């Protein structure tokens, strides 16, 4: 078990629900993971290939990852990114993705070098974070965008 995962689980046991009333922050994965636990969802907390936190979530059928950015040695991060990728092997044209991006406000999409469609939503949380109700609204905007994108690319 990675150090990051051990710290997360130790804090969840020591302070169950403690962060639910506090702002959601990106300083470590505990805050966001606790939010999902409060929603009845069990997140999978890992490290990405640079040692920063990464959370995999199955949120009522919406599968996505949350990457952390602006970190110092895997901690004190200032932002997160909701991410979902689709193995489309070149089946989605860049012009179609541009059409999506031109009509959407929050999430943005692109085609990877491998020809796979991807959708992301970056969120700066800073040191103060975001109120849990606002984070819940943000999450609903993300999930809606993800579902709409899947329909748009005929996933």
Backbone as ProteinMPNN parsed JSONL, in Angstrom:
{"seq_chain_A": "XXXXXXXXXXXXXXXXXXXXXXXXXXXXXXXXXXXXXXXXXXXXXXXXXXXXXXXXXXXXXXXXXXXXXXXXXXXXXXXXXXXXXXXXXXXXXXXXXXXXXXXXXXXXXXXXXXXXXXXXXXXXXXXXXXXXXXXXXXXXXXXXXXXXXXXXXXX", "coords_chain_A": {"N_chain_A": [[0.853, -1.166, 0.0], [0.622, 2.176, -0.896], [2.292, 5.071, 0.472], [0.735, 7.403, 0.375], [-1.857, 6.345, 0.188], [-1.979, 5.001, 2.645], [-1.877, 7.162, 4.45], [-4.259, 8.446, 3.767], [-6.255, 6.502, 4.468], [-5.722, 6.217, 7.205], [-6.411, 8.76, 8.118], [-9.111, 8.782, 7.494], [-10.13, 6.867, 9.199], [-9.434, 7.91, 11.698], [-10.737, 10.385, 11.717], [-13.59, 10.215, 10.819], [-15.808, 11.569, 8.541], [-15.084, 14.117, 9.268], [-14.176, 16.042, 7.483], [-16.381, 16.574, 5.98], [-18.033, 18.793, 6.466], [-16.302, 20.779, 6.013], [-14.517, 22.874, 3.682], [-13.841, 21.625, 0.401], [-10.699, 20.72, -0.519], [-7.599, 20.731, -2.405], [-5.225, 20.08, -1.295], [-4.365, 17.591, -0.391], [-5.308, 14.173, -1.121], [-7.279, 13.412, 0.646], [-9.473, 15.125, 1.326], [-11.138, 15.316, -1.008], [-11.606, 12.585, -1.391], [-12.98, 11.989, 0.997], [-15.303, 13.466, 0.531], [-16.522, 11.944, -1.518], [-16.861, 9.517, -0.149], [-18.751, 10.355, 1.716], [-20.865, 10.596, 0.007], [-21.521, 8.026, -0.393], [-19.909, 6.642, -2.106], [-17.107, 4.72, -2.946], [-14.002, 5.788, -3.346], [-11.019, 5.151, -5.274], [-7.878, 5.631, -4.289], [-4.811, 6.601, -5.551], [-1.413, 6.975, -6.7], [-0.263, 9.082, -9.298], [1.824, 8.858, -12.277], [3.774, 10.685, -11.616], [3.918, 10.828, -8.935], [1.977, 12.308, -7.7], [-1.305, 12.722, -6.185], [-4.055, 10.685, -7.312], [-7.358, 9.984, -8.057], [-9.653, 7.448, -8.642], [-12.942, 7.062, -9.707], [-16.174, 5.658, -9.55], [-18.959, 7.006, -10.121], [-22.023, 6.549, -9.612], [-22.314, 5.14, -12.062], [-20.896, 6.792, -13.763], [-17.735, 6.76, -14.795], [-14.599, 7.989, -13.947], [-11.48, 9.793, -13.604], [-9.644, 11.671, -11.167], [-7.184, 13.956, -11.283], [-4.374, 15.482, -9.683], [-2.876, 18.699, -9.443], [-0.22, 21.182, -9.39], [1.28, 20.42, -7.22], [3.505, 19.771, -4.433], [5.842, 17.531, -4.012], [3.821, 15.55, -4.027], [1.941, 16.549, -2.269], [0.088, 19.372, -0.876], [-1.281, 20.371, -3.112], [-2.837, 22.496, -5.582], [-4.88, 22.374, -7.393], [-7.324, 20.434, -9.225], [-8.162, 17.945, -11.689], [-10.81, 16.744, -13.474], [-11.154, 13.838, -15.386], [-11.733, 11.891, -18.295], [-11.239, 9.257, -20.525], [-11.515, 7.849, -23.822], [-11.261, 5.021, -25.77], [-11.07, 5.444, -28.897], [-9.65, 5.136, -31.173], [-9.041, 6.869, -33.388], [-11.551, 7.261, -34.413], [-13.056, 9.489, -33.866], [-13.322, 12.618, -35.149], [-11.188, 15.501, -35.244], [-12.459, 17.847, -35.979], [-15.042, 17.355, -35.126], [-14.69, 17.261, -32.359], [-13.874, 19.9, -32.009], [-16.271, 21.151, -32.608], [-17.767, 20.331, -30.403], [-16.321, 21.623, -28.298], [-16.747, 24.311, -28.952], [-19.341, 24.721, -28.214], [-19.624, 24.309, -25.514], [-19.257, 25.108, -22.035], [-17.809, 24.499, -19.612], [-16.352, 21.891, -19.427], [-13.737, 20.546, -21.515], [-12.719, 19.061, -24.613], [-10.575, 16.797, -26.446], [-8.54, 15.189, -28.958], [-6.324, 12.617, -28.467], [-2.786, 11.97, -29.13], [-2.741, 9.332, -29.843], [-5.142, 9.019, -31.043], [-7.422, 8.877, -29.508], [-10.454, 9.894, -27.933], [-10.878, 12.42, -25.48], [-11.962, 13.945, -22.429], [-11.927, 16.722, -20.252], [-11.895, 18.607, -17.18], [-10.756, 21.283, -15.57], [-10.045, 22.484, -12.288], [-9.359, 25.055, -10.135], [-8.585, 25.073, -6.818], [-7.12, 26.267, -4.854], [-5.865, 27.412, -1.657], [-8.02, 27.741, 0.066], [-10.167, 26.281, -0.934], [-13.372, 24.799, -1.816], [-16.808, 25.083, -1.046], [-18.686, 22.27, 0.195], [-21.32, 21.954, -0.932], [-21.088, 23.476, -3.259], [-19.074, 22.038, -4.516], [-20.447, 19.671, -4.971], [-22.303, 20.568, -6.866], [-20.532, 21.296, -8.902], [-19.531, 18.753, -9.467], [-21.858, 17.563, -10.49], [-22.16, 19.081, -12.816], [-19.858, 18.255, -14.176], [-20.34, 15.446, -14.489], [-22.651, 15.523, -16.048], [-21.62, 16.791, -18.363], [-19.774, 14.845, -19.124], [-21.454, 12.643, -19.724], [-22.967, 13.792, -21.82], [-20.902, 14.188, -23.661], [-20.148, 11.553, -24.187], [-22.451, 10.671, -25.51], [-22.301, 12.404, -27.692], [-20.018, 11.521, -29.051], [-20.881, 9.095, -29.799], [-20.515, 6.985, -27.952]], "CA_chain_A": [[0.0, 0.0, 0.0], [1.452, 3.37, -0.987], [2.264, 5.979, 1.618], [-0.421, 8.285, 0.216], [-3.059, 5.578, 0.522], [-1.951, 4.761, 4.093], [-2.245, 8.415, 5.11], [-5.688, 8.662, 3.533], [-7.07, 5.599, 5.271], [-5.537, 6.553, 8.62], [-7.199, 9.957, 8.429], [-10.533, 8.443, 7.414], [-10.472, 6.13, 10.418], [-9.289, 8.796, 12.857], [-11.68, 11.503, 11.66], [-14.629, 9.93, 9.829], [-16.76, 12.644, 8.321], [-14.61, 15.403, 9.775], [-14.02, 17.041, 6.429], [-17.606, 16.737, 5.22], [-18.553, 20.144, 6.642], [-15.235, 21.698, 5.645], [-14.337, 23.059, 2.253], [-13.111, 20.614, -0.355], [-9.413, 21.284, -0.919], [-6.747, 19.845, -3.191], [-3.915, 19.974, -0.657], [-4.074, 16.16, -0.487], [-6.469, 13.456, -1.656], [-8.224, 13.085, 1.707], [-10.661, 15.967, 1.283], [-12.001, 14.883, -2.111], [-12.008, 11.204, -1.095], [-14.016, 12.058, 2.031], [-16.538, 13.923, -0.101], [-17.146, 10.804, -2.192], [-17.312, 8.582, 0.886], [-19.987, 10.92, 2.236], [-21.89, 10.361, -1.008], [-21.722, 6.589, -0.51], [-19.048, 6.158, -3.188], [-15.771, 4.381, -2.457], [-12.988, 6.158, -4.33], [-9.741, 4.444, -5.255], [-6.827, 6.648, -4.225], [-3.523, 6.1, -6.018], [-0.477, 8.006, -7.13], [-0.042, 9.06, -10.736], [3.207, 8.511, -12.623], [4.705, 11.685, -11.083], [3.85, 10.774, -7.478], [0.877, 13.132, -7.203], [-2.523, 11.932, -5.976], [-5.002, 10.401, -8.387], [-8.518, 9.275, -7.522], [-10.547, 6.838, -9.618], [-14.284, 7.103, -9.146], [-17.362, 5.207, -10.279], [-19.993, 7.827, -9.497], [-23.341, 6.151, -10.121], [-22.204, 4.772, -13.464], [-19.963, 7.68, -14.46], [-16.363, 6.404, -14.422], [-13.638, 9.022, -14.291], [-10.339, 9.974, -12.706], [-9.344, 13.03, -10.723], [-5.749, 14.168, -11.167], [-3.994, 16.634, -8.86], [-1.841, 19.535, -10.053], [0.353, 22.223, -8.544], [1.678, 19.738, -5.981], [4.892, 19.746, -3.98], [6.111, 16.177, -3.517], [2.572, 14.808, -3.853], [1.066, 17.213, -1.289], [-0.111, 20.817, -1.044], [-1.724, 20.638, -4.474], [-3.766, 23.622, -5.618], [-5.959, 22.184, -8.353], [-7.662, 19.077, -9.642], [-8.688, 17.817, -13.039], [-11.67, 15.61, -13.788], [-10.671, 13.306, -16.663], [-12.257, 10.631, -18.809], [-10.708, 8.965, -21.845], [-12.28, 6.864, -24.586], [-10.455, 4.4, -26.821], [-11.816, 5.596, -30.147], [-8.724, 4.755, -32.244], [-9.175, 7.741, -34.552], [-12.937, 7.296, -34.88], [-13.66, 10.798, -33.604], [-12.542, 13.632, -35.865], [-10.863, 16.725, -34.517], [-13.5, 18.839, -36.273], [-16.185, 17.046, -34.262], [-14.309, 17.7, -31.017], [-13.928, 21.365, -32.038], [-17.699, 21.49, -32.533], [-18.127, 20.156, -28.988], [-15.697, 22.674, -27.491], [-17.339, 25.612, -29.27], [-20.691, 24.842, -27.653], [-19.619, 23.949, -24.089], [-18.68, 26.142, -21.187], [-16.926, 24.064, -18.525], [-15.447, 20.809, -19.821], [-13.207, 20.635, -22.866], [-12.369, 17.761, -25.172], [-9.534, 16.78, -27.457], [-8.155, 13.874, -29.453], [-4.929, 12.37, -28.091], [-1.888, 11.574, -30.214], [-3.096, 7.963, -30.221], [-6.435, 9.05, -31.717], [-8.504, 8.603, -28.565], [-11.176, 11.074, -27.457], [-10.729, 12.681, -24.045], [-12.661, 15.112, -21.904], [-11.326, 17.163, -18.994], [-12.418, 19.818, -16.534], [-9.781, 21.735, -14.576], [-10.625, 23.271, -11.199], [-8.412, 25.611, -9.183], [-9.179, 25.119, -5.483], [-6.3, 27.113, -3.998], [-5.712, 26.996, -0.254], [-9.309, 27.797, 0.768], [-11.048, 25.24, -1.431], [-14.73, 25.038, -2.284], [-17.833, 24.552, -0.146], [-19.174, 20.967, -0.254], [-22.475, 22.094, -1.825], [-20.586, 23.947, -4.548], [-18.357, 20.917, -5.124], [-21.482, 18.753, -5.457], [-22.819, 21.158, -8.107], [-19.453, 21.129, -9.872], [-19.523, 17.343, -9.839], [-23.008, 17.294, -11.36], [-21.832, 19.672, -14.117], [-18.88, 17.367, -14.808], [-20.976, 14.185, -14.884], [-23.537, 15.828, -17.176], [-20.773, 17.012, -19.534], [-19.209, 13.554, -19.505], [-22.524, 11.868, -20.376], [-23.265, 14.439, -23.1], [-19.785, 13.92, -24.561], [-20.259, 10.155, -24.601], [-23.496, 10.63, -26.539], [-21.811, 13.16, -28.836], [-19.059, 10.7, -29.812], [-21.537, 7.783, -29.989], [-19.852, 6.014, -27.098]], "C_chain_A": [[0.902, 1.233, 0.0], [1.302, 4.232, 0.259], [1.034, 6.88, 1.566], [-1.708, 7.576, 0.612], [-3.123, 5.298, 2.025], [-2.371, 6.007, 4.865], [-3.735, 8.672, 4.961], [-6.526, 7.784, 4.442], [-6.917, 5.864, 6.766], [-6.371, 7.771, 8.995], [-8.69, 9.676, 8.371], [-10.994, 7.707, 8.663], [-10.442, 7.059, 11.626], [-10.351, 9.891, 12.894], [-12.784, 11.239, 10.644], [-15.613, 11.086, 9.742], [-16.287, 14.012, 8.747], [-14.532, 16.456, 8.684], [-15.308, 17.285, 5.66], [-18.169, 18.143, 5.337], [-17.521, 21.186, 6.242], [-15.156, 21.82, 4.134], [-13.548, 21.904, 1.65], [-11.841, 21.285, -0.866], [-8.614, 20.246, -1.698], [-5.408, 19.598, -2.523], [-3.448, 18.531, -0.528], [-5.365, 15.468, -0.915], [-7.558, 13.201, -0.623], [-9.533, 13.847, 1.588], [-11.637, 15.51, 0.198], [-12.486, 13.456, -1.867], [-13.104, 11.173, -0.038], [-15.346, 12.534, 1.47], [-17.259, 12.743, -0.741], [-17.631, 9.763, -1.194], [-18.623, 9.055, 1.508], [-21.161, 10.753, 1.291], [-22.188, 8.868, -1.175], [-20.905, 5.941, -1.61], [-17.672, 5.87, -2.606], [-14.731, 4.705, -3.524], [-11.741, 5.286, -4.189], [-8.647, 5.501, -5.347], [-5.496, 5.999, -4.585], [-2.571, 7.279, -6.178], [-0.372, 7.924, -8.642], [1.439, 8.799, -11.014], [4.233, 9.557, -12.181], [4.7, 11.718, -9.559], [2.775, 11.648, -6.861], [-0.368, 12.268, -7.016], [-3.34, 11.783, -7.258], [-6.136, 9.621, -7.742], [-9.324, 8.732, -8.689], [-11.909, 6.681, -8.966], [-15.272, 6.452, -10.104], [-18.53, 5.877, -9.576], [-21.328, 7.527, -10.163], [-23.306, 5.9, -11.624], [-21.305, 5.673, -14.293], [-18.556, 7.37, -13.948], [-15.416, 7.509, -14.873], [-12.511, 9.037, -13.272], [-10.237, 11.441, -12.323], [-7.835, 13.1, -10.509], [-5.498, 15.444, -10.371], [-2.835, 17.367, -9.513], [-1.378, 20.61, -9.078], [0.828, 21.673, -7.215], [3.168, 19.927, -5.694], [5.122, 18.387, -3.332], [4.824, 15.421, -3.184], [1.603, 15.408, -2.857], [0.936, 18.695, -1.631], [-0.464, 21.194, -2.476], [-2.706, 21.806, -4.454], [-4.927, 23.431, -6.584], [-6.153, 20.709, -8.667], [-8.161, 19.116, -11.08], [-9.55, 16.564, -13.113], [-11.278, 15.152, -15.187], [-11.398, 12.021, -17.018], [-11.743, 10.449, -20.229], [-11.456, 7.814, -22.497], [-11.418, 6.329, -25.716], [-11.274, 4.405, -28.114], [-10.95, 5.322, -31.371], [-8.92, 5.561, -33.526], [-10.591, 7.875, -35.075], [-13.659, 8.606, -34.625], [-12.76, 11.852, -34.241], [-12.301, 14.862, -34.995], [-11.929, 17.789, -34.766], [-14.742, 18.602, -35.417], [-15.903, 17.502, -32.829], [-14.322, 19.228, -30.942], [-15.369, 21.853, -31.957], [-18.187, 21.384, -31.086], [-17.605, 21.332, -28.161], [-16.331, 24.045, -27.728], [-18.69, 25.815, -28.593], [-20.756, 24.56, -26.152], [-18.862, 24.982, -23.273], [-17.608, 25.619, -20.233], [-15.906, 23.012, -18.957], [-14.932, 21.051, -21.236], [-12.721, 19.261, -23.303], [-11.229, 17.919, -26.171], [-9.318, 15.343, -27.904], [-6.671, 13.708, -29.152], [-4.091, 12.007, -29.314], [-2.198, 10.173, -30.719], [-4.452, 7.891, -30.912], [-7.619, 8.765, -30.817], [-9.131, 9.903, -28.071], [-11.026, 11.191, -25.944], [-11.521, 13.924, -23.676], [-12.088, 15.424, -20.53], [-12.061, 18.387, -18.468], [-11.452, 20.177, -15.414], [-10.451, 22.642, -13.553], [-9.506, 23.746, -10.276], [-9.118, 25.735, -7.839], [-8.381, 25.983, -4.52], [-6.17, 26.559, -2.589], [-7.048, 26.914, 0.47], [-10.297, 26.746, 0.3], [-12.425, 25.734, -1.827], [-15.705, 24.414, -1.295], [-18.356, 23.223, -0.683], [-20.379, 21.052, -1.194], [-22.054, 22.573, -3.209], [-19.826, 22.841, -5.271], [-19.351, 19.899, -5.683], [-22.075, 19.267, -6.766], [-21.791, 21.022, -9.218], [-19.415, 19.693, -10.381], [-20.688, 17.012, -10.766], [-22.792, 17.902, -12.747], [-20.857, 18.784, -14.884], [-19.55, 16.098, -15.328], [-21.911, 14.417, -16.066], [-22.724, 16.037, -18.449], [-20.192, 15.699, -20.039], [-20.248, 12.715, -20.251], [-22.869, 12.46, -21.745], [-22.153, 14.179, -24.115], [-19.839, 12.487, -25.071], [-21.338, 9.99, -25.67], [-23.001, 11.286, -27.823], [-20.858, 12.335, -29.695], [-19.6, 9.292, -30.072], [-20.843, 6.682, -29.207], [-20.89, 5.087, -26.567]], "O_chain_A": [[1.834, 1.325, 0.799], [0.32, 4.132, 0.995], [0.37, 7.097, 2.579], [-2.553, 8.153, 1.298], [-4.201, 5.35, 2.617], [-3.136, 5.917, 5.825], [-4.4, 9.07, 5.917], [-7.423, 8.282, 5.121], [-7.888, 5.747, 7.514], [-6.97, 7.808, 10.07], [-9.459, 10.272, 9.125], [-12.116, 7.903, 9.128], [-11.326, 7.0, 12.48], [-10.811, 10.28, 13.967], [-12.9, 11.993, 9.677], [-16.175, 11.52, 10.747], [-17.025, 14.987, 8.601], [-14.794, 17.633, 8.934], [-15.329, 18.129, 4.765], [-18.741, 18.644, 4.368], [-17.85, 22.368, 6.144], [-15.667, 20.973, 3.402], [-12.704, 21.293, 2.306], [-11.903, 22.297, -1.564], [-8.908, 19.051, -1.659], [-4.534, 18.969, -3.119], [-2.244, 18.274, -0.553], [-6.401, 16.118, -1.054], [-8.664, 12.806, -0.992], [-10.602, 13.256, 1.738], [-12.827, 15.337, 0.463], [-13.653, 13.151, -2.112], [-14.06, 10.408, -0.164], [-16.403, 12.058, 1.886], [-18.459, 12.557, -0.536], [-18.703, 9.185, -1.375], [-19.504, 8.245, 1.794], [-22.316, 10.765, 1.716], [-23.016, 8.49, -2.004], [-21.18, 4.808, -2.004], [-17.13, 6.683, -1.857], [-14.597, 3.969, -4.502], [-11.456, 4.756, -3.116], [-8.511, 6.18, -6.364], [-5.105, 4.986, -4.005], [-2.891, 8.417, -5.835], [-0.389, 6.833, -9.211], [2.214, 8.549, -10.091], [5.434, 9.347, -12.349], [5.392, 12.535, -8.952], [2.665, 11.727, -5.637], [-0.478, 11.2, -7.618], [-3.314, 12.634, -8.147], [-5.895, 8.698, -6.964], [-9.645, 9.469, -9.622], [-12.022, 6.228, -7.827], [-15.214, 6.666, -11.314], [-19.03, 5.382, -8.566], [-21.71, 8.164, -11.145], [-24.16, 6.386, -12.365], [-20.986, 5.333, -15.433], [-18.225, 7.68, -12.803], [-15.427, 7.914, -16.035], [-12.577, 8.388, -12.228], [-10.682, 12.328, -13.051], [-7.281, 12.396, -9.665], [-6.311, 16.368, -10.387], [-1.927, 16.748, -10.067], [-2.042, 20.908, -8.085], [0.789, 22.367, -6.199], [3.967, 20.203, -6.588], [4.645, 18.132, -2.227], [4.753, 14.731, -2.167], [0.54, 14.835, -2.618], [1.584, 19.199, -2.548], [-0.001, 22.212, -2.99], [-3.333, 22.077, -3.43], [-5.858, 24.236, -6.598], [-5.29, 19.868, -8.417], [-8.527, 20.166, -11.609], [-9.079, 15.459, -12.847], [-11.089, 15.979, -16.079], [-11.649, 11.173, -16.161], [-11.802, 11.372, -21.041], [-11.963, 6.921, -21.819], [-10.903, 7.098, -26.528], [-12.058, 3.494, -28.38], [-11.46, 5.278, -32.49], [-8.96, 4.997, -34.619], [-10.811, 8.54, -36.087], [-14.767, 8.807, -35.123], [-11.58, 11.96, -33.907], [-13.108, 15.206, -34.131], [-12.266, 18.551, -33.859], [-15.418, 19.555, -35.029], [-16.777, 18.062, -32.167], [-14.734, 19.794, -29.929], [-15.649, 22.859, -31.306], [-18.928, 22.242, -30.608], [-18.359, 21.958, -27.415], [-16.437, 24.848, -26.801], [-19.135, 26.95, -28.418], [-21.844, 24.572, -25.575], [-17.945, 25.639, -23.765], [-16.577, 26.271, -20.072], [-14.702, 23.247, -18.852], [-15.604, 21.681, -22.053], [-12.362, 18.416, -22.483], [-10.957, 19.01, -26.671], [-9.845, 14.404, -27.307], [-5.856, 14.55, -29.53], [-4.625, 11.768, -30.397], [-1.95, 9.857, -31.883], [-4.873, 6.811, -31.327], [-8.705, 8.445, -31.301], [-8.434, 10.887, -27.823], [-11.044, 10.192, -25.224], [-11.724, 14.825, -24.49], [-11.799, 14.522, -19.744], [-12.747, 19.095, -19.205], [-11.346, 19.454, -14.423], [-11.307, 23.459, -13.892], [-8.785, 22.93, -9.701], [-10.134, 26.421, -7.729], [-8.9, 26.393, -3.482], [-6.348, 25.361, -2.368], [-7.204, 26.11, 1.39], [-11.182, 26.354, 1.06], [-12.625, 26.91, -2.13], [-15.449, 23.332, -0.767], [-18.463, 23.057, -1.898], [-20.452, 20.293, -2.161], [-22.602, 22.126, -4.217], [-19.919, 22.715, -6.492], [-19.121, 19.329, -6.749], [-22.323, 18.481, -7.68], [-22.135, 20.674, -10.348], [-19.284, 19.453, -11.581], [-20.521, 16.259, -11.725], [-23.195, 17.31, -13.748], [-21.006, 18.582, -16.089], [-19.349, 15.717, -16.481], [-21.961, 13.602, -16.987], [-23.089, 15.52, -19.505], [-20.127, 15.469, -21.247], [-19.945, 12.141, -21.297], [-23.044, 11.723, -22.716], [-22.428, 13.973, -25.297], [-19.603, 12.235, -26.252], [-21.149, 9.245, -26.631], [-23.254, 10.782, -28.917], [-20.882, 12.433, -30.922], [-18.864, 8.409, -30.513], [-20.61, 5.588, -29.721], [-20.569, 4.169, -25.812]]}, "name": "protein", "num_of_chains": 1, "seq": "XXXXXXXXXXXXXXXXXXXXXXXXXXXXXXXXXXXXXXXXXXXXXXXXXXXXXXXXXXXXXXXXXXXXXXXXXXXXXXXXXXXXXXXXXXXXXXXXXXXXXXXXXXXXXXXXXXXXXXXXXXXXXXXXXXXXXXXXXXXXXXXXXXXXXXXXXXX"}
